[in-house]
Amino acid sequence: NHVQLEEALREERERYRAATEGANLRVYEYSILDHTITLPEHVRQMFGHEDAVLHNVPEALLSEFQEEDYDRARQFFARVDRGEKVVSDEFLMKPVKGRAAYLRFTFTTAFDYEGRPVKAYAVAEDITAQKMEEAAKKRERAARKREMEAKKGEKAAQQANAAKSEFLSRMSHDIRTPLNGIMGLTYLARQQENTPQMADYLQKIDISSKFLLGLINEVLDMSKA
């Protein structure tokens, strides 16, 4: 049974390698029983690992993840250890050589004849270009949204200014009409024979009316601007 299990696992590993050959993928082998992971040569060089087999996974790999992803990485491997058939997630990795890259990890679990999870074969797909494109589209959508909001704000400001101008115009007109009447009647009253005190009152009314009319005209000019 042990020999058959090893042969089945070997065939499964070769199937994954064949499926990913020539693609932008990396294949790992993770042992659930002893928490070790086998790394390809180019991956060891990229992340600065001297040994092909890393022990104490996932703790030994945490330095390659972003600090804010540490708990999510631990939960990822915990799901594999529990025996979930397929576990997949995306992480921004920090290689020693080269730029940071987004990788999509997909772990497929292999079970022994008693149904216990023993190994998982992991495929890491470089999705950096896809993430960059998504980020560019997100920035473009945000820019369009800001532009639309700016246009809405500009339109609202124009409408508010128009409403203010209309209000000032109507108010000034409504005030100026009776004021002109007051000034006209004051003029006629001054043409009549009046006591000195009454003449003084009429003169002050006339001066005040002309001053107020000047203010109203200025308001009208402002509303037209």
C-alpha positions as CSV (number, residue, x, y, z in Angstrom):
1,N,0.0,0.0,0.0
2,H,2.8,2.4,0.8
3,V,4.5,1.8,-2.5
4,Q,1.2,2.3,-4.3
5,L,0.6,5.5,-2.5
6,E,4.1,6.8,-3.4
7,E,3.5,5.9,-7.0
8,A,0.1,7.6,-7.0
9,L,1.7,10.7,-5.5
10,R,4.5,10.7,-8.0
11,E,2.1,10.5,-10.9
12,E,0.1,13.3,-9.5
13,R,3.2,15.4,-9.2
14,E,4.2,14.7,-12.7
15,R,0.8,15.6,-13.9
16,Y,1.0,19.0,-12.3
17,R,4.5,19.6,-13.7
18,A,3.4,18.7,-17.2
19,A,0.4,21.0,-16.9
20,T,2.5,23.9,-15.9
21,E,5.5,23.4,-18.1
22,G,6.2,26.4,-20.3
23,A,3.6,28.5,-18.5
24,N,4.2,31.3,-16.1
25,L,3.7,29.0,-13.1
26,R,5.7,27.5,-10.3
27,V,5.1,24.1,-8.7
28,Y,5.7,23.2,-5.1
29,E,5.3,20.1,-3.0
30,Y,4.0,20.6,0.5
31,S,4.1,17.7,3.1
32,I,1.2,18.0,5.4
33,L,2.5,15.4,7.7
34,D,5.8,17.1,8.7
35,H,5.0,20.7,7.5
36,T,7.8,20.9,4.9
37,I,7.8,22.3,1.4
38,T,10.1,21.5,-1.5
39,L,11.1,24.5,-3.6
40,P,12.4,24.5,-7.2
41,E,15.9,25.9,-7.8
42,H,14.8,29.2,-9.4
43,V,12.4,29.8,-6.5
44,R,15.2,29.2,-4.0
45,Q,17.4,31.7,-5.7
46,M,14.6,34.3,-6.0
47,F,13.8,34.2,-2.3
48,G,17.3,33.4,-1.0
49,H,16.7,29.9,0.3
50,E,19.8,27.7,0.5
51,D,17.9,24.4,1.2
52,A,15.6,22.8,-1.2
53,V,13.3,21.7,1.6
54,L,12.0,24.2,4.1
55,H,10.8,23.0,7.5
56,N,8.3,24.6,10.0
57,V,6.0,25.8,7.2
58,P,4.3,28.3,7.1
59,E,6.5,30.2,9.7
60,A,9.6,29.6,7.6
61,L,7.9,31.4,4.7
62,L,6.3,34.4,6.4
63,S,9.2,36.7,5.6
64,E,8.3,36.4,1.9
65,F,4.8,37.7,2.6
66,Q,3.7,41.2,3.4
67,E,3.4,41.7,7.1
68,E,-0.3,42.5,6.9
69,D,-0.8,39.1,5.2
70,Y,0.9,36.9,7.9
71,D,-2.4,35.8,9.6
72,R,-4.0,35.1,6.2
73,A,-1.0,33.0,5.1
74,R,-1.2,31.0,8.3
75,Q,-4.9,30.5,7.8
76,F,-4.2,29.4,4.2
77,F,-1.9,26.6,5.3
78,A,-4.2,25.7,8.2
79,R,-7.0,25.0,5.6
80,V,-4.6,22.7,3.7
81,D,-3.6,20.9,6.9
82,R,-7.3,20.3,7.7
83,G,-7.6,18.5,4.4
84,E,-9.6,20.9,2.2
85,K,-9.3,19.4,-1.4
86,V,-8.5,22.7,-3.1
87,V,-7.3,25.9,-1.4
88,S,-6.6,29.1,-3.4
89,D,-5.6,32.6,-2.5
90,E,-3.6,35.6,-3.8
91,F,-0.6,37.2,-2.1
92,L,1.9,40.0,-2.8
93,M,5.3,38.4,-2.3
94,K,8.6,39.9,-1.5
95,P,11.5,38.1,-3.3
96,V,15.1,38.8,-2.4
97,K,15.9,39.3,-6.0
98,G,13.7,41.3,-8.4
99,R,10.5,43.2,-7.8
100,A,7.6,42.3,-5.6
101,A,5.1,40.1,-7.4
102,Y,1.5,39.0,-7.0
103,L,1.1,35.2,-6.9
104,R,-2.0,33.1,-6.9
105,F,-1.4,29.9,-5.0
106,T,-3.6,26.9,-5.6
107,F,-3.0,23.9,-3.3
108,T,-4.5,20.5,-4.3
109,T,-4.5,18.0,-1.5
110,A,-3.6,14.3,-1.9
111,F,-5.0,11.7,0.5
112,D,-3.9,8.3,1.6
113,Y,-6.1,5.2,1.3
114,E,-7.6,5.9,4.7
115,G,-8.7,9.4,3.6
116,R,-6.1,11.3,5.6
117,P,-4.4,14.4,3.9
118,V,-0.7,13.7,3.4
119,K,0.6,16.0,0.7
120,A,-0.5,19.0,-1.3
121,Y,0.8,20.1,-4.7
122,A,0.9,23.8,-5.1
123,V,0.8,25.8,-8.3
124,A,1.9,29.5,-8.0
125,E,0.8,31.7,-10.9
126,D,2.3,35.1,-11.4
127,I,-0.6,37.5,-11.8
128,T,1.3,40.7,-11.4
129,A,0.4,42.0,-14.9
130,Q,-3.2,41.2,-14.2
131,K,-3.1,43.0,-10.9
132,M,-1.4,46.0,-12.4
133,E,-4.1,46.2,-15.1
134,E,-6.8,45.9,-12.5
135,A,-5.2,48.7,-10.5
136,A,-4.9,50.9,-13.6
137,K,-8.6,50.3,-14.4
138,K,-9.5,51.1,-10.8
139,R,-7.5,54.4,-11.0
140,E,-9.2,55.2,-14.3
141,R,-12.6,54.6,-12.8
142,A,-11.7,56.7,-9.8
143,A,-10.6,59.5,-12.1
144,R,-13.8,59.3,-14.1
145,K,-15.8,59.4,-10.9
146,R,-13.9,62.4,-9.6
147,E,-14.4,64.1,-13.0
148,M,-18.2,63.4,-12.9
149,E,-18.4,64.6,-9.3
150,A,-16.5,67.8,-10.2
151,K,-18.9,68.4,-13.1
152,K,-21.9,67.8,-10.8
153,G,-20.4,70.2,-8.3
154,E,-19.8,72.8,-11.0
155,K,-23.3,72.5,-12.3
156,A,-24.7,72.7,-8.8
157,A,-22.7,75.9,-8.2
158,Q,-23.9,77.4,-11.5
159,Q,-27.5,76.6,-10.5
160,A,-27.0,78.1,-7.1
161,N,-25.5,81.3,-8.6
162,A,-28.3,81.5,-11.0
163,A,-30.9,81.1,-8.2
164,K,-29.1,83.7,-6.1
165,S,-28.9,86.2,-9.0
166,E,-32.6,85.7,-9.8
167,F,-33.5,86.2,-6.1
168,L,-31.5,89.4,-5.8
169,S,-32.9,90.7,-9.1
170,R,-36.5,90.1,-8.0
171,M,-35.9,91.4,-4.5
172,S,-34.2,94.6,-5.8
173,H,-37.0,95.2,-8.3
174,D,-39.7,94.7,-5.7
175,I,-38.0,97.2,-3.4
176,R,-37.1,99.7,-6.1
177,T,-40.7,100.0,-7.4
178,P,-42.2,101.4,-4.1
179,L,-39.1,103.4,-3.4
180,N,-39.5,105.2,-6.7
181,G,-43.0,106.0,-5.6
182,I,-41.8,107.4,-2.3
183,M,-39.2,109.6,-4.1
184,G,-41.9,110.8,-6.6
185,L,-44.3,111.7,-3.8
186,T,-41.6,113.4,-1.8
187,Y,-40.7,115.5,-4.8
188,L,-44.3,116.6,-5.2
189,A,-44.6,117.3,-1.5
190,R,-41.6,119.6,-1.6
191,Q,-43.2,121.6,-4.4
192,Q,-45.9,122.6,-2.0
193,E,-45.8,125.3,0.6
194,N,-44.4,123.7,3.8
195,T,-43.3,124.7,7.2
196,P,-39.5,124.8,7.6
197,Q,-39.7,121.6,9.7
198,M,-41.7,119.8,7.1
199,A,-39.3,120.9,4.4
200,D,-36.5,119.5,6.4
201,Y,-38.3,116.2,6.8
202,L,-39.0,115.9,3.1
203,Q,-35.3,116.7,2.2
204,K,-34.1,114.0,4.5
205,I,-36.6,111.5,3.1
206,D,-35.4,112.5,-0.4
207,I,-31.7,112.1,0.5
208,S,-32.3,108.7,2.2
209,S,-34.4,107.5,-0.7
210,K,-31.7,108.3,-3.2
211,F,-29.1,106.6,-1.1
212,L,-31.2,103.5,-0.8
213,L,-31.9,103.5,-4.5
214,G,-28.2,103.6,-5.2
215,L,-27.6,100.6,-3.0
216,I,-30.4,98.7,-4.8
217,N,-28.9,99.6,-8.2
218,E,-25.6,98.2,-7.0
219,V,-27.3,95.0,-6.0
220,L,-28.9,94.7,-9.4
221,D,-25.5,95.2,-11.1
222,M,-24.0,92.5,-8.9
223,S,-26.8,90.1,-9.7
224,K,-26.2,90.5,-13.4
225,A,-22.4,89.8,-13.1
